[in-house]
């Protein structure tokens, strides 16, 4: 509960926070940041604004609004921004790295378990139940984003057209995003109310006491915009991207999977407007349909692992990289794990590098004003289009889960029931994603273990008759 202004004024302002203290906090965040972007942002708000008072409510929301406009995982970008605000460039780098590093190591380990032991009956049983739950989770994402973004008939029409474009005509995801951005930009000029961003993150009208970085805190020296600093960051960012990409090209060739992963996930990082679910269709198109690094069922399993580990949901790309490196034996048949681990690291590096550059380069510009951010009409249109794209992804998942052998095969009624129950739990009873996935996995395991006994009983009964 927010404190009154009189109570707030009586509270002492927090002491300066050392970089070592901040390091320990961001490391802790890396291990407890479950719940997707909403959960991660809520954790940071409670810890940084309410409990520790390192930053004020208004400054926190101002930073969050900026990160929401950027492509990439907004929760990690918010951590970079606050880390930079408190401890300059190294503070931002430390906060951003620690936000994803624990998840990187955890997902490499889980991905290894998946590819090495995925055929073990009890593991297969768990994933048998998890797959339909993931289908329900993607449907819930379409519903959640759609209920917030589709505020009028024009946005509904944009979502419908994007669905038809990708479902019926296989239009590439970048083309859909670019078209939606143009529509939003033009529409925002002529009918601004149509493309007015809805929802938001509330007003900054609460006070939890004096903050270390408060509303009236004088501008810090490193937050002042300087053209020379921006040019330096652009140059350093270019080097950090170009050198590894050039090395991969020279070492392995442009057509090698390592090089193509770096190039593909660089493009993916620039298209993640609207959260991880927005870019998943693009990753699916590339990793499954174009490059054939994975099969559809593996992509579904990867999303399940991403949902149940800390860190941004877009960390599912780490799983994609590991499975691709392993299945293609990029270092030969004797080094499958290392091929997977290196591929996972390459993918993660190129996916998250732009987020650091966007925040560190744009932070001083945003700190120059604490007014409302503009240019949201293209983002509104992109978010509307993304709803249709996510719905298409959900249908693709449903097809591969409910008809695992294709349309000519049998319909898996058990998977459909599990998916329906998961969707009911998510939408009607608001049960958390991790609980739904765990419950579905246990149910899938039970069905897998019981099914042979049931089949044997039926066979015995039929033989006796």
Secondary structure, DSSP 8 states (H G I E B T S, - for coil): ----HHHHHHS-------HHHHHHHHHHHHHH--SHHHHHHHHHIIIIIIIS-SB-HHHHHHHHHHHHHSSS-HHHHHHHHHHHHHHHHHHHHHHHHHHHHHHHHHHHHHHHHHHHHTTSHHHHHHHHHHHHHHHHHHHHHHHHHHHHH--SHHHHHHHHHHHHHHHHS---HHHHHHHHHHHHHHHHHH-TTTT-----S-------S--SB-TT----GGGS--HHHHHHHHHHHHHHHHHHHHHHHHHH-TTSHHHHHHHHHHHHHTT-TT-HHHHHHHHHIIIIIIS-SS-HHHHHHHHHHHHTSSS-GGGHHHHHHHHHHHHTTTT-TT-HHHHHHHHHHHHHHHHHHHHHHHHHHHHHHHHT--S-----HHHHHHHHHHHHHHHHHHHHHHHHHHTTT-TTS---HHHHHHHHHHHHHHHTS---HHHHHHHHHHHHHHHHHHHHHHHHHHHHHHHH-
